[in-house]
């Protein structure tokens, strides 16, 4: 039995999702004529109380489009030092937007309104770039799936408003947060100028992310998507998977979180595990002592057909997902006992 805990992007479409894909009505999306993509975009925009949305191949593209749309070359973007937009998008901030980055040292990916205020450059100082955009990642990947406190985001929004900065949400795993906090999509829609959500992580769709905002912003984003080569044709087959995911796969995310917490308890019992980061959602990050090299541990898991990824010095990440079952969890427990 192969057990893949490398990421929640490794899932395969369910039978029901495939049926929805095969029955989708399609057209040419570059001509804005794909009815299923239009349905997905309208559905997602309405979910967050926004005017419009744009379907894209990946979360990296939606984030990069947003940052390009909100800034001009030479501006500065404020984000946490662990942020996905800074660490895992191929240097896209510099390549695509020509912006510099002000990195904040937050707590497991989360920073405060005070942190933002202290790092906004004065508009009248020609030596420094103009602070233009703040990016929040919820949940935080490198923070171990950590969840932001809504009240702090509200304070950050007010700081941005007072200083003329835009606020973007990298919400690749936002639904993982929402099922735990019972906060609503509308609450987040009211706070952010733009939001990126991913369909191909916890929601189990094979491809796709959406960028959400007002009509003027999304019109600009659509042009940038074209420049980035992201225009798709009969992609309604993929959009149908996204619609199905939004309708059927959000509430079940709690199952992934329960299995992640169980994995954490198992890891805490292992003598060579020195730390397990607090587990709030579906990401488990843990550290090994020097007697158990990370490469050795990963190979031992792989030999038992359990896949995981290194996540820093002596650090490993597991991610639970739609295709990780209770049976697999029991098998992982057996593998741990053999090590």
C-alpha positions as CSV (number, residue, x, y, z in Angstrom):
1,X,0.0,0.0,0.0
2,X,1.6,3.3,-1.1
3,X,0.9,6.1,1.3
4,X,1.7,9.6,0.1
5,X,2.1,12.3,2.7
6,X,4.2,14.6,0.7
7,X,1.4,17.1,0.0
8,X,-2.4,17.5,-0.3
9,X,-1.8,18.1,-4.0
10,X,-1.3,14.4,-4.7
11,X,-5.0,13.4,-4.6
12,X,-6.9,11.9,-7.5
13,X,-10.4,12.9,-8.5
14,X,-13.1,10.9,-6.9
15,X,-15.5,8.9,-9.1
16,X,-18.2,11.5,-8.6
17,X,-15.9,14.3,-9.4
18,X,-14.8,12.6,-12.6
19,X,-18.5,12.2,-13.6
20,X,-19.0,15.9,-13.1
21,X,-16.0,16.6,-15.3
22,X,-17.1,14.3,-18.1
23,X,-20.6,15.9,-18.2
24,X,-19.4,19.5,-18.2
25,X,-20.5,22.0,-20.8
26,X,-17.5,23.8,-22.3
27,X,-16.5,26.6,-24.6
28,X,-13.5,28.8,-25.3
29,X,-12.6,30.6,-22.1
30,X,-10.3,33.1,-23.7
31,X,-13.4,34.3,-25.6
32,X,-15.2,34.1,-22.2
33,X,-17.5,31.5,-23.6
34,X,-16.9,28.5,-21.3
35,X,-20.2,28.2,-19.3
36,X,-18.7,26.0,-16.6
37,X,-15.8,28.3,-15.9
38,X,-18.2,31.2,-15.8
39,X,-20.3,29.3,-13.3
40,X,-17.3,28.5,-11.1
41,X,-16.1,32.1,-11.2
42,X,-19.5,33.5,-10.3
43,X,-20.0,30.9,-7.6
44,X,-16.7,31.6,-6.0
45,X,-17.1,35.4,-6.1
46,X,-20.5,35.2,-4.5
47,X,-19.2,32.8,-1.8
48,X,-16.8,35.6,-0.7
49,X,-19.2,38.5,-1.3
50,X,-17.0,39.8,-4.1
51,X,-17.9,41.0,-7.6
52,X,-15.7,38.7,-9.8
53,X,-13.2,35.9,-9.9
54,X,-10.7,34.4,-12.3
55,X,-9.9,30.7,-12.9
56,X,-6.2,30.0,-13.2
57,X,-4.1,26.8,-13.5
58,X,-2.3,27.3,-10.1
59,X,-2.1,29.1,-6.9
60,X,1.3,30.4,-7.8
61,X,-0.3,32.1,-10.8
62,X,-3.2,33.6,-8.9
63,X,-0.7,35.0,-6.3
64,X,1.7,36.3,-8.9
65,X,-1.1,38.0,-10.9
66,X,-2.4,39.6,-7.7
67,X,1.0,41.0,-6.7
68,X,1.5,42.3,-10.3
69,X,-1.9,44.0,-10.4
70,X,-1.5,45.7,-7.0
71,X,2.1,47.0,-7.5
72,X,4.4,48.8,-9.9
73,X,8.1,47.9,-10.5
74,X,10.2,49.3,-7.7
75,X,7.5,49.0,-5.0
76,X,7.8,46.8,-1.9
77,X,5.7,43.9,-0.7
78,X,5.4,43.1,3.0
79,X,5.0,39.5,4.0
80,X,6.3,36.9,6.5
81,X,9.7,35.4,6.1
82,X,8.1,32.0,5.7
83,X,5.5,33.1,3.1
84,X,4.8,30.9,0.1
85,X,4.9,33.9,-2.2
86,X,8.5,34.5,-1.2
87,X,9.9,31.0,-0.7
88,X,8.1,28.8,-3.1
89,X,7.1,30.7,-6.2
90,X,10.4,30.7,-8.1
91,X,11.4,34.3,-7.3
92,X,8.3,35.5,-9.1
93,X,8.0,38.7,-7.1
94,X,11.2,40.0,-8.6
95,X,10.8,38.3,-12.0
96,X,7.1,39.2,-12.7
97,X,6.5,42.4,-10.6
98,X,10.0,43.9,-10.2
99,X,9.3,44.5,-6.5
100,X,11.4,44.2,-3.4
101,X,10.2,42.4,-0.3
102,X,10.1,43.4,3.3
103,X,10.2,40.2,5.4
104,X,8.6,40.1,8.8
105,X,9.6,37.7,11.6
106,X,6.2,36.4,12.7
107,X,5.0,33.6,14.8
108,X,4.6,30.5,12.7
109,X,3.8,32.6,9.6
110,X,1.6,35.1,11.4
111,X,2.5,38.7,12.1
112,X,0.7,41.6,13.7
113,X,-0.6,45.0,12.7
114,X,2.2,46.5,14.7
115,X,4.8,44.6,12.7
116,X,3.2,45.9,9.5
117,X,3.1,49.5,10.8
118,X,6.8,49.4,11.8
119,X,7.9,48.3,8.3
120,X,6.0,50.7,6.1
121,X,8.4,53.0,4.3
122,X,7.7,56.8,4.4
123,X,6.3,58.0,1.1
124,X,8.6,61.0,1.1
125,X,11.9,59.1,1.5
126,X,13.2,58.7,-2.1
127,X,15.9,56.3,-0.9
128,X,13.3,53.6,-0.1
129,X,10.8,51.7,-2.2
130,X,7.1,52.5,-1.8
131,X,5.3,50.1,0.5
132,X,2.4,49.0,-1.6
133,X,1.0,45.6,-0.6
134,X,0.7,43.3,2.4
135,X,0.4,39.5,1.8
136,X,-1.1,37.1,4.4
137,X,-1.0,33.3,4.1
138,X,-3.8,31.5,5.9
139,X,-3.2,28.7,6.8
140,X,0.6,29.1,6.9
141,X,2.4,26.2,5.3
142,X,5.7,26.6,7.0
143,X,3.9,27.5,10.2
144,X,2.6,23.9,10.3
145,X,-0.9,24.8,9.0
146,X,-1.3,27.6,11.5
147,X,-4.5,29.6,11.5
148,X,-4.6,33.4,11.7
149,X,-6.8,35.1,14.4
150,X,-9.4,37.1,12.5
151,X,-9.2,40.0,14.9
152,X,-5.5,40.6,14.0
153,X,-6.3,40.5,10.3
154,X,-8.9,43.2,11.0
155,X,-6.2,45.4,12.7
156,X,-3.9,44.8,9.7
157,X,-6.6,45.8,7.3
158,X,-7.1,49.1,9.2
159,X,-3.3,49.7,9.1
160,X,-3.3,49.1,5.4
161,X,-6.3,51.4,4.9
162,X,-4.7,54.2,6.8
163,X,-1.4,53.9,4.8
164,X,-2.9,53.3,1.4
165,X,-1.7,49.7,1.1
166,X,-3.6,46.8,-0.6
167,X,-4.1,43.6,1.3
168,X,-3.9,40.2,-0.5
169,X,-4.7,36.8,1.0
170,X,-2.9,33.7,-0.1
171,X,-5.7,31.4,0.9
172,X,-4.4,28.2,-0.7
173,X,-5.6,26.4,2.4
174,X,-8.1,28.9,3.7
175,X,-11.0,26.4,3.8
176,X,-8.9,24.3,6.3
177,X,-8.9,27.3,8.6
178,X,-12.6,28.0,8.1
179,X,-13.8,24.6,9.1
180,X,-11.9,24.9,12.3
181,X,-12.9,28.4,13.3
182,X,-16.5,28.5,11.8
183,X,-15.6,31.9,10.4
184,X,-17.2,32.7,7.0
185,X,-15.9,33.4,3.5
186,X,-17.8,36.7,3.6
187,X,-15.8,37.8,6.6
188,X,-12.6,37.3,4.6
189,X,-14.1,38.8,1.5
190,X,-14.8,42.0,3.4
191,X,-11.2,42.3,4.7
192,X,-9.1,41.6,1.6
193,X,-8.7,43.5,-1.7
194,X,-7.9,40.2,-3.4
195,X,-8.0,36.5,-2.4
196,X,-6.4,33.4,-3.9
197,X,-8.0,30.0,-3.1
198,X,-6.7,26.7,-4.3
199,X,-8.9,23.8,-5.5
200,X,-6.2,21.2,-5.9
201,X,-5.0,20.9,-2.3
202,X,-7.4,19.9,0.4
203,X,-10.5,20.1,-1.8
204,X,-9.1,17.4,-4.1
205,X,-9.6,18.9,-7.6
206,X,-6.9,17.9,-10.1
207,X,-6.1,21.4,-11.2
208,X,-6.9,25.0,-10.5
209,X,-7.0,28.1,-8.3
210,X,-9.2,31.2,-8.3
211,X,-8.3,34.9,-7.8
212,X,-11.2,36.9,-6.3
213,X,-11.7,40.7,-6.2
214,X,-13.8,43.5,-7.6
215,X,-14.6,43.8,-11.3
216,X,-11.9,46.4,-12.1
217,X,-9.3,44.3,-10.4
218,X,-10.3,41.0,-12.1
219,X,-10.4,42.8,-15.5
220,X,-6.8,43.8,-15.0
221,X,-6.0,40.3,-13.6
222,X,-7.4,38.7,-16.8
223,X,-5.1,40.7,-18.9
224,X,-2.1,39.8,-16.8
225,X,-3.2,36.1,-16.9
226,X,-3.0,36.3,-20.7
227,X,0.5,37.9,-20.6
228,X,1.6,35.1,-18.2
229,X,0.3,32.5,-20.7
230,X,-2.5,31.4,-18.4
231,X,-5.4,31.7,-20.8
232,X,-7.1,28.3,-21.2
233,X,-9.6,27.1,-23.8
234,X,-12.1,24.3,-23.0
235,X,-11.1,24.2,-19.4
236,X,-14.6,23.8,-18.2
237,X,-13.8,20.1,-17.6
238,X,-11.4,21.3,-14.9
239,X,-13.8,24.0,-13.6
240,X,-16.4,21.3,-13.1
241,X,-14.1,19.5,-10.7
242,X,-13.7,22.8,-8.8
243,X,-17.5,23.2,-8.6
244,X,-17.8,19.7,-7.3
245,X,-15.1,20.3,-4.7
246,X,-16.7,23.4,-3.4
247,X,-20.0,21.7,-3.1
248,X,-18.8,18.4,-1.5
249,X,-15.3,18.6,-0.1
250,X,-15.1,21.5,2.3
251,X,-16.8,20.1,5.4
252,X,-14.8,16.8,5.2
253,X,-11.5,18.7,5.7
254,X,-12.0,18.1,9.4
255,X,-11.3,14.4,8.8
256,X,-7.9,15.3,7.5
257,X,-7.2,17.5,10.6
258,X,-8.2,14.6,12.9
259,X,-5.8,12.2,11.2
260,X,-3.1,14.9,11.3
261,X,-3.5,15.2,15.1
262,X,-3.3,11.5,15.4
263,X,-0.1,11.4,13.5
264,X,1.2,14.1,15.8
265,X,0.5,12.0,18.9
266,X,2.2,9.0,17.3
267,X,5.3,11.1,16.5
268,X,5.5,12.5,20.0
269,X,6.0,8.9,21.3
270,X,9.1,8.3,19.1
271,X,12.3,8.8,21.0
272,X,14.1,10.5,18.1
273,X,11.4,13.2,17.5
274,X,12.4,16.3,19.5
275,X,9.5,18.6,18.5
276,X,6.1,18.5,16.8
277,X,4.7,21.9,15.9
278,X,1.2,22.6,17.1
279,X,-1.2,20.9,14.7
280,X,-4.3,23.0,13.9
281,X,-5.2,21.7,10.4
282,X,-3.7,19.1,8.0
283,X,0.0,19.8,8.2
284,X,2.4,18.0,10.5
285,X,5.9,19.4,10.9
286,X,8.4,17.8,13.2
287,X,12.1,17.8,14.1
288,X,14.4,14.8,14.5
289,X,17.4,14.6,16.8
290,X,20.9,14.2,15.4
291,X,21.0,10.5,16.0
292,X,18.3,10.0,13.3
293,X,19.4,11.9,10.2
294,X,16.4,13.1,8.2
295,X,17.6,11.4,5.0
296,X,17.8,8.1,6.9
297,X,14.3,8.5,8.3
298,X,12.8,9.4,4.9
299,X,14.4,6.4,3.3
300,X,13.2,4.1,6.0
301,X,9.6,5.4,5.4
302,X,10.0,5.1,1.6
303,X,11.2,1.5,2.0
304,X,7.8,0.9,3.6
305,X,6.0,2.8,0.8
306,X,5.4,5.9,3.0
307,X,6.4,9.2,1.3
308,X,7.2,12.5,3.0
309,X,9.3,15.5,2.3
310,X,12.2,17.2,4.1
311,X,11.3,20.7,5.3
312,X,14.5,22.1,6.6
313,X,17.4,20.9,8.7
314,X,16.4,17.7,10.5
315,X,12.8,18.7,9.8
316,X,10.0,16.6,8.1
317,X,6.6,17.5,6.8
318,X,3.5,15.3,6.5
319,X,0.3,16.5,4.9
320,X,-3.0,14.6,5.3
321,X,-5.6,14.8,2.5
322,X,-8.6,13.3,0.8
323,X,-6.8,10.1,-0.2
324,X,-5.2,9.4,3.2
325,X,-7.5,7.0,4.9
326,X,-7.9,5.5,8.4
327,X,-6.5,2.3,7.1
328,X,-3.4,4.2,5.9
329,X,-3.1,5.9,9.3
330,X,-3.0,2.5,11.0
331,X,-0.3,1.3,8.5
332,X,1.8,4.4,9.2
333,X,1.6,3.6,13.0
334,X,2.9,0.1,12.2
335,X,5.8,1.5,10.3
336,X,6.7,3.9,13.1
337,X,6.8,0.9,15.6
338,X,9.3,-0.8,13.3
339,X,11.7,2.1,13.2
